[in-house]
Amino acid sequence: MTQSPASPRLSASTEQAGLPSLPPPKERRRLREAKPLTQAQLAALVGVTRETVRSWESGRTEPRGSRRAAYAKLLESLARPAAPAPDAPPPDEQQPEPAPPATPEAAFDALCAHTAPALLRQAYALTGHRALASESVERAFQLAWQRWPEVAVDRDPAGWVRAAAHEYALSPWHRFRPGLRHPDTPPADASDRAVLDVLLGLPPAQRRTLMLYDGVGLDLPETAAETEASTPAAASRLLSARGTLAERLADLGLADRPEALTERLTALGRAERLAVPRPARVRTASERRARLWTRAAIAFTALIVTATALTLRTAPTHYEPPVPSGKAISGVPPRMGPGPLTPEDETLKQKLRSAPHPGPERLTPDPY
């Protein structure tokens, strides 16, 4: 049986058992995000919980029975190309499918256009500042373009850019910037304001863990890996953040409906005016920044070389031992310590002692 290019090879055990075939976990997630669909939306279509879909996409569990058949049928429909419109020309007259990006610029532009809007909303939820959110995403894409040979072959380029944007947005050095010391204008929606206030009250590590797990849809090991923490530490941060949100946002029903938190985090910042970076402008700024840092490094290296050459030019070329004590220097006799008095000095001493003192008499202590 010939398989479609979007479907990977089936496992032998699945074929022998007569069960519907499923692509690998990474492919399942890719097919879902290509539509795009959230884990909650796909769970509603299959009739399971969001946590179950998360486990299927991480490979921790596999669907069984009727759910496996429904999940396999849904993935097959997601992998199938869209049907042509009723007034579309015949297949032989249709335009060929667009080829994958042939240049690094085209591939980078496609990545930027596909992931930038979601990253802007995530950065806004992490910082509460519109300008900082736009700056974080733009700087992350500039860094990605500088390291494009590394990012292009990464197994998850969008995750690479997301990690860079989150780290820049949560950098502690932003607290010293005068323009970011004051809070930004809050969202117009009351529920968005409440959610954003609680999020900004969380520690940065809990805020990022909650965003990755409930907002992006990563599983716990992937969340721990992206936040550079152990899995138990990530689980503890997630539970603490969820508990705080459920306690302070009891009217939103986050404790009863876990998917409500995902919906809130996904919708947060959707109504805000967040400037989406232009790929061409990002590439130009990245190249300009790279040239600036290269010139600064060259200038600093030249300064070090010049200082080293000047030191070698002016430094003494031979060893000069220190002058021993008691030796004349340039004909000047050395200063000697006190020694025996000469006859002249003895005469002067006796004369000074015998002559009366012209000043006031010395006070002597009275023994009585």
Contacts in CASP RR format, 6 or more apart in sequence:
PFRMAT RR
TARGET T0000
AUTHOR 0000-0000-0000
METHOD contacts of the structure
MODEL  1
MTQSPASPRLSASTEQAGLPSLPPPKERRRLREAKPLTQAQLAALVGVTR
ETVRSWESGRTEPRGSRRAAYAKLLESLARPAAPAPDAPPPDEQQPEPAP
PATPEAAFDALCAHTAPALLRQAYALTGHRALASESVERAFQLAWQRWPE
VAVDRDPAGWVRAAAHEYALSPWHRFRPGLRHPDTPPADASDRAVLDVLL
GLPPAQRRTLMLYDGVGLDLPETAAETEASTPAAASRLLSARGTLAERLA
DLGLADRPEALTERLTALGRAERLAVPRPARVRTASERRARLWTRAAIAF
TALIVTATALTLRTAPTHYEPPVPSGKAISGVPPRMGPGPLTPEDETLKQ
KLRSAPHPGPERLTPDPY
3 9 0 8 1.000
3 10 0 8 1.000
4 79 0 8 1.000
4 80 0 8 1.000
6 27 0 8 1.000
6 31 0 8 1.000
6 79 0 8 1.000
7 21 0 8 1.000
7 23 0 8 1.000
7 27 0 8 1.000
7 76 0 8 1.000
7 79 0 8 1.000
8 23 0 8 1.000
8 24 0 8 1.000
8 27 0 8 1.000
10 21 0 8 1.000
11 21 0 8 1.000
14 20 0 8 1.000
14 21 0 8 1.000
14 22 0 8 1.000
15 21 0 8 1.000
19 65 0 8 1.000
19 68 0 8 1.000
20 68 0 8 1.000
20 69 0 8 1.000
20 72 0 8 1.000
20 73 0 8 1.000
21 72 0 8 1.000
22 28 0 8 1.000
22 62 0 8 1.000
22 63 0 8 1.000
22 68 0 8 1.000
22 71 0 8 1.000
22 72 0 8 1.000
22 75 0 8 1.000
23 31 0 8 1.000
23 75 0 8 1.000
23 79 0 8 1.000
25 56 0 8 1.000
25 57 0 8 1.000
25 58 0 8 1.000
25 59 0 8 1.000
26 155 0 8 1.000
28 56 0 8 1.000
28 57 0 8 1.000
28 75 0 8 1.000
29 57 0 8 1.000
31 75 0 8 1.000
31 78 0 8 1.000
31 79 0 8 1.000
32 39 0 8 1.000
32 42 0 8 1.000
32 57 0 8 1.000
32 78 0 8 1.000
34 78 0 8 1.000
35 78 0 8 1.000
37 78 0 8 1.000
38 262 0 8 1.000
38 266 0 8 1.000
39 50 0 8 1.000
39 53 0 8 1.000
39 54 0 8 1.000
39 57 0 8 1.000
39 217 0 8 1.000
39 262 0 8 1.000
40 50 0 8 1.000
40 259 0 8 1.000
40 262 0 8 1.000
40 263 0 8 1.000
42 53 0 8 1.000
42 74 0 8 1.000
43 49 0 8 1.000
43 50 0 8 1.000
43 52 0 8 1.000
43 53 0 8 1.000
43 259 0 8 1.000
45 74 0 8 1.000
46 53 0 8 1.000
46 67 0 8 1.000
46 70 0 8 1.000
46 71 0 8 1.000
46 74 0 8 1.000
47 67 0 8 1.000
47 70 0 8 1.000
48 67 0 8 1.000
49 258 0 8 1.000
50 258 0 8 1.000
50 259 0 8 1.000
50 262 0 8 1.000
51 258 0 8 1.000
52 61 0 8 1.000
52 63 0 8 1.000
54 217 0 8 1.000
54 219 0 8 1.000
55 61 0 8 1.000
55 219 0 8 1.000
56 62 0 8 1.000
56 63 0 8 1.000
56 71 0 8 1.000
57 219 0 8 1.000
58 219 0 8 1.000
58 221 0 8 1.000
58 222 0 8 1.000
60 219 0 8 1.000
62 68 0 8 1.000
63 71 0 8 1.000
81 97 0 8 1.000
84 91 0 8 1.000
84 94 0 8 1.000
88 94 0 8 1.000
100 107 0 8 1.000
101 107 0 8 1.000
101 109 0 8 1.000
101 110 0 8 1.000
104 148 0 8 1.000
104 152 0 8 1.000
105 283 0 8 1.000
107 152 0 8 1.000
108 141 0 8 1.000
108 144 0 8 1.000
108 145 0 8 1.000
108 148 0 8 1.000
108 279 0 8 1.000
108 283 0 8 1.000
109 279 0 8 1.000
109 280 0 8 1.000
111 144 0 8 1.000
111 157 0 8 1.000
111 158 0 8 1.000
111 161 0 8 1.000
112 141 0 8 1.000
112 277 0 8 1.000
112 279 0 8 1.000
112 282 0 8 1.000
113 279 0 8 1.000
114 158 0 8 1.000
115 158 0 8 1.000
115 161 0 8 1.000
115 162 0 8 1.000
116 137 0 8 1.000
116 141 0 8 1.000
116 276 0 8 1.000
116 277 0 8 1.000
117 274 0 8 1.000
117 276 0 8 1.000
119 137 0 8 1.000
119 140 0 8 1.000
119 161 0 8 1.000
119 162 0 8 1.000
119 165 0 8 1.000
120 133 0 8 1.000
120 134 0 8 1.000
120 137 0 8 1.000
120 274 0 8 1.000
120 275 0 8 1.000
120 276 0 8 1.000
121 266 0 8 1.000
121 268 0 8 1.000
121 269 0 8 1.000
121 270 0 8 1.000
121 274 0 8 1.000
122 162 0 8 1.000
122 165 0 8 1.000
122 166 0 8 1.000
122 211 0 8 1.000
122 215 0 8 1.000
122 216 0 8 1.000
123 132 0 8 1.000
123 133 0 8 1.000
123 134 0 8 1.000
123 136 0 8 1.000
123 137 0 8 1.000
123 165 0 8 1.000
123 166 0 8 1.000
123 169 0 8 1.000
124 130 0 8 1.000
124 133 0 8 1.000
124 268 0 8 1.000
124 269 0 8 1.000
124 272 0 8 1.000
124 274 0 8 1.000
125 196 0 8 1.000
125 199 0 8 1.000
125 211 0 8 1.000
125 265 0 8 1.000
125 268 0 8 1.000
125 269 0 8 1.000
126 133 0 8 1.000
126 166 0 8 1.000
126 169 0 8 1.000
126 170 0 8 1.000
126 199 0 8 1.000
126 204 0 8 1.000
126 207 0 8 1.000
126 208 0 8 1.000
126 211 0 8 1.000
127 133 0 8 1.000
127 136 0 8 1.000
127 169 0 8 1.000
127 170 0 8 1.000
127 174 0 8 1.000
128 183 0 8 1.000
128 184 0 8 1.000
128 196 0 8 1.000
128 200 0 8 1.000
129 180 0 8 1.000
129 184 0 8 1.000
130 184 0 8 1.000
130 272 0 8 1.000
130 273 0 8 1.000
130 274 0 8 1.000
131 184 0 8 1.000
132 169 0 8 1.000
132 174 0 8 1.000
132 180 0 8 1.000
133 169 0 8 1.000
133 274 0 8 1.000
134 274 0 8 1.000
134 275 0 8 1.000
134 277 0 8 1.000
135 168 0 8 1.000
136 165 0 8 1.000
136 166 0 8 1.000
136 168 0 8 1.000
136 169 0 8 1.000
137 165 0 8 1.000
137 277 0 8 1.000
138 277 0 8 1.000
138 282 0 8 1.000
138 285 0 8 1.000
139 164 0 8 1.000
139 165 0 8 1.000
139 168 0 8 1.000
140 161 0 8 1.000
140 162 0 8 1.000
140 164 0 8 1.000
140 165 0 8 1.000
140 168 0 8 1.000
141 161 0 8 1.000
141 277 0 8 1.000
141 279 0 8 1.000
141 282 0 8 1.000
141 286 0 8 1.000
142 282 0 8 1.000
142 285 0 8 1.000
142 286 0 8 1.000
142 289 0 8 1.000
143 164 0 8 1.000
143 286 0 8 1.000
144 151 0 8 1.000
144 157 0 8 1.000
144 160 0 8 1.000
144 161 0 8 1.000
144 164 0 8 1.000
145 282 0 8 1.000
145 283 0 8 1.000
145 286 0 8 1.000
145 287 0 8 1.000
146 286 0 8 1.000
146 289 0 8 1.000
146 290 0 8 1.000
151 157 0 8 1.000
151 160 0 8 1.000
151 161 0 8 1.000
154 160 0 8 1.000
159 226 0 8 1.000
162 216 0 8 1.000
162 226 0 8 1.000
163 226 0 8 1.000
166 208 0 8 1.000
166 211 0 8 1.000
166 212 0 8 1.000
166 226 0 8 1.000
170 204 0 8 1.000
170 207 0 8 1.000
170 208 0 8 1.000
174 180 0 8 1.000
175 181 0 8 1.000
186 193 0 8 1.000
186 196 0 8 1.000
186 197 0 8 1.000
187 193 0 8 1.000
187 196 0 8 1.000
187 268 0 8 1.000
187 269 0 8 1.000
187 271 0 8 1.000
187 272 0 8 1.000
188 271 0 8 1.000
189 271 0 8 1.000
191 252 0 8 1.000
191 264 0 8 1.000
192 264 0 8 1.000
192 267 0 8 1.000
192 268 0 8 1.000
192 269 0 8 1.000
192 271 0 8 1.000
194 248 0 8 1.000
194 249 0 8 1.000
194 252 0 8 1.000
195 245 0 8 1.000
195 249 0 8 1.000
195 252 0 8 1.000
195 264 0 8 1.000
195 265 0 8 1.000
195 268 0 8 1.000
196 268 0 8 1.000
198 244 0 8 1.000
198 245 0 8 1.000
198 248 0 8 1.000
198 249 0 8 1.000
199 207 0 8 1.000
199 210 0 8 1.000
199 245 0 8 1.000
200 207 0 8 1.000
201 207 0 8 1.000
202 210 0 8 1.000
202 241 0 8 1.000
202 244 0 8 1.000
203 237 0 8 1.000
205 227 0 8 1.000
205 229 0 8 1.000
205 237 0 8 1.000
206 237 0 8 1.000
206 238 0 8 1.000
206 240 0 8 1.000
206 241 0 8 1.000
206 244 0 8 1.000
207 241 0 8 1.000
208 227 0 8 1.000
209 223 0 8 1.000
209 227 0 8 1.000
209 229 0 8 1.000
209 234 0 8 1.000
209 237 0 8 1.000
209 238 0 8 1.000
209 241 0 8 1.000
210 237 0 8 1.000
210 238 0 8 1.000
210 241 0 8 1.000
210 242 0 8 1.000
210 245 0 8 1.000
210 265 0 8 1.000
211 265 0 8 1.000
212 218 0 8 1.000
212 222 0 8 1.000
212 223 0 8 1.000
212 226 0 8 1.000
212 227 0 8 1.000
213 219 0 8 1.000
213 220 0 8 1.000
213 223 0 8 1.000
213 234 0 8 1.000
213 238 0 8 1.000
214 242 0 8 1.000
214 258 0 8 1.000
214 261 0 8 1.000
214 262 0 8 1.000
214 265 0 8 1.000
215 261 0 8 1.000
215 262 0 8 1.000
215 265 0 8 1.000
215 266 0 8 1.000
217 262 0 8 1.000
218 226 0 8 1.000
220 231 0 8 1.000
220 234 0 8 1.000
220 235 0 8 1.000
220 238 0 8 1.000
221 231 0 8 1.000
223 234 0 8 1.000
223 238 0 8 1.000
224 230 0 8 1.000
224 231 0 8 1.000
224 233 0 8 1.000
224 234 0 8 1.000
227 234 0 8 1.000
229 237 0 8 1.000
242 254 0 8 1.000
242 261 0 8 1.000
245 254 0 8 1.000
245 261 0 8 1.000
246 253 0 8 1.000
246 254 0 8 1.000
246 255 0 8 1.000
252 260 0 8 1.000
252 264 0 8 1.000
253 260 0 8 1.000
254 260 0 8 1.000
254 261 0 8 1.000
254 264 0 8 1.000
323 329 0 8 1.000
325 334 0 8 1.000
326 334 0 8 1.000
326 336 0 8 1.000
327 334 0 8 1.000
328 334 0 8 1.000
341 349 0 8 1.000
END
